[in-house]
Amino acid sequence: RQGRFSPVGRPLTVRTSPRLTWHLRSAKTFGMKPVALTLFACASFSLSAYSDEVLFDGKNLKHFEFPAGAWEIEKDGSMVCRMAKTKDKQGRVRLRGMGYIWTKAEYGDFDLTLAYKLSSGANSGVFYRSDKDNPVQGGFEIQLMDNEGFQKKTKRKLPPRKLNASFYDGVAPAGDFSKPVGQWNKLRLVCKGPAVTCHLNGKLAFSVNL
């Protein structure tokens, strides 16, 4: 189970506004859960009069912060989260990601586009406008999950608001627009003031006004 960014077609870029003061929430970093995920680096933020910033081009991780050794770049240019064996409360050995990865810079309004693919049973996500010290309770998340595989693995049925491409634990996606495990999906997340919109593979997954 790994998490990746991989540059295909174009590098990971960001378009950001020179002004951050009028946003609903203070500008926050972006982060990834370190579990069972492969991500394609073709991200961009765009709103009028915004500037581009390349975050990941498959060559270095200078725009990110993460625990030492947790994230590396493979020969194919993908950004990979390394896994480590841990024991749960029952003493069972589990594979877990070695740490979250966050952008060093903070952003307000943005238009993010990236591509990802999931391994079987994957459960991951993209945190945004989030407190990196408490991402689960201190911000927002788009769920990235192998719905069928994860529910089968954990032997439980999740509500739609916690499935792939959901506004996690708040709004269910409009449909299951994900591609099969192992295939690339294109995700677009737009945040402008209180408006948050997410598209998956060209289809509207959710749109909320916070």
Secondary structure, DSSP 8 states (H G I E B T S, - for coil): ---EE---SS-EEEEE-S--TTSSS--BEEEE-SSS-EEE-------TT-EEEEEE-SS--TTEE-STTTEEE-TTS-EEE-EEEEE-TTS-EEEEES--EEESS-BSSEEEEEEEE--TT-EEEEEEEE-TTSTTTSSEEEEEE-HHHHHHHHT----GGGSTT-BTTTB--SS-----TTS-EEEEEEEETTEEEEEETTEEEEEEE-
